[in-house]
């Protein structure tokens, strides 16, 4: 069996006594307001982030649309070529009744 931790009895008897701070709530509100200001200021440090993200989205959409359009064009061209070499269409059927 393992040995008991010598800190266990000490921690059981320890009772911290917090100091009374009359303006604790005001200090918390000030810190929260400061955090809000810092988060808002964070966006202003990188003013090019939003236009850069929008530009990347436009480029990605354009590339995806072009790729899809090319794929459809290739399929259409393949269908036209397959119809153009169709042996049934190559035979002249005007002589038959």
N, C-alpha and C positions, 0 to 999 in steps of 0.2 A: 504494500500500500504506500502511496506517496506521502511525503511529509506535509503537514499543514502549513499553509502560507503564513508567515509571521505578520503580514500586513492585515490579515482578516480581523483580528481583534481590535487593532488600531482603527481600522475603517469603521467598525461597528460603534466605536465610542466617539468618533469624530462628528461634531455637529458644527458646521460653519455658521458664523454669525455675519450676515451681510450688513454692510453699513447703510444707514438710512440716507437716501438722497432725495431731498425735497423736490428737485427739478428733474427727476428721472424721466417722466413722461415727455417733458419738453425736449430733453436731450435726444430721446428716441425719435421724436417727430423731426428734429433738425437733421439727424443722421439719415432718416428715410428721405427727406426732401433733398439732401445732398446727393444721395444715391440716384434719385430721379433725375437731378440735374446732370449728373455724370453720364447717365445712359443717354439722355437727350444730346449731350455734347459729343457723344461717341459717333453719332451719325454725321455730325458736322466735320469731324476729323477726316472722314472719307467721303467727300462730296461727289466723287466720281463713281461710287459704288452702284448707285441706282441706275444711272445711264449706262454703265458698263454691263450690268446684269440685263438690262433691256436690250442692249445691242447684241449680246450673246444669244438671248432668246430669239431675236429676229433672225440672226444668222443661222441658228440651229433649225428654226422653222423653215427658212428658205431652202436650206440644204435637204431637209427631209422632204419637202414638197417637190423639189427638183428631182430627187432620187425616185420618188413614187411616180412622177410624171414620165421619167425616162423608162421606168420599168413597164408602164402601161403602153408607151409608144413602141417599145421593143416587142411586146406581145402582139400589138396590132400589126406591126410590120411582119412578124412571123406568120400570123394568120393570113395576111394578104399574099405572102409568098407561097404558103401551102396551097391556097386556092388557085394561084397562078400556075402551079405545076400539077394540078389535079388531072389525072389521066382521063377521067370521064369528061371534063370540060375541054380537054385538048382535042377530042375527037369531034369531027364535024358531023352533026346530027341532022343537017338540012335535007339529006338525000332520003332519009327514012320517012315512011308515012306516019 
